[in-house]
C-alpha cells in the first residue's frame, strides 16, 4: 500500500468529504429503497432492463465516490488515481444510459396519452444527465488541480441526488408507495414538483460552502460558480418545460430515438 503524508488540515477536510460521501450513499439507497430495492427483493418491481442498468450504474457511482474520498483522505493517492480511470468509464456509461432512460420514459408517457406532460418532465432527467456530464468532464480536465477537482466531483455527485431525494417527496407528499409503485408508472408529474428536492440539493451544496468558509475563510470559486449553476438549472427547468421550444426539442429527441 502506497500512502502520501497529509497535514492535519488536509486530513480534516478529507474526513469531511468522506462523511459527505457516506451521506450521499445513504440518500441514494434509502431514497430508492421502497420504489426499487425492496420491490426488487420482493419480486414486485415493474420496469425494463434499462431501468435496472440505470439503477445499478447510478447507485454504483455513490459507492465509487465514497471509496475515492476515503482513499484520498487516507493518503492513498496512487490507488485513488488508478481507480479514477474506471470512474471516467462509469460516468460515461451513466450519461448515455441516463439519456436513454430519460427518452424511453418520455416515450412511454407519450404512448400512454400524456404527450405534453411527458415531454415537459423529460427536461428534468435530460438536463441532469448533461449537467453531470459537464461537471465530471470539468473535474477530469482539472485532475492535476486537486482543490478544484475534488469540489467538482462533489458537485457532480450532489447534482444526481435530486432523483432519490425526489422519491422521498413521492412517498410522503405525492401519496406513492406500495408494491410495484414508482413515479414512472403514473402520469408525469408537473416539473414544479421537483423544486422541493432541488432545495434539498441546494442545502447539501450550502453545507459544502459553509465548511469551506470555516476552513478557508472564504468559499472556493468552484462552489460559487458550479453550485450556483446546479441550483439555477434546477429552478429554470420549471418555466422552460412548458415552452413550445422545449416541447419541440423533446419531441425531436423522442422521434430520433425511435428510429435509431
Secondary structure as UniProt FT lines:
FT   HELIX           8..31
FT   HELIX           33..37
FT   HELIX           38..42
FT   HELIX           49..73
FT   TURN            74..75
FT   HELIX           77..111
FT   TURN            112..113
FT   HELIX           115..141
FT   TURN            142..144
FT   HELIX           146..159
FT   TURN            160..161
FT   HELIX           162..172
FT   TURN            179..180
FT   HELIX           183..185
FT   HELIX           191..194
FT   HELIX           195..216
FT   HELIX           221..241
FT   HELIX           244..258
//
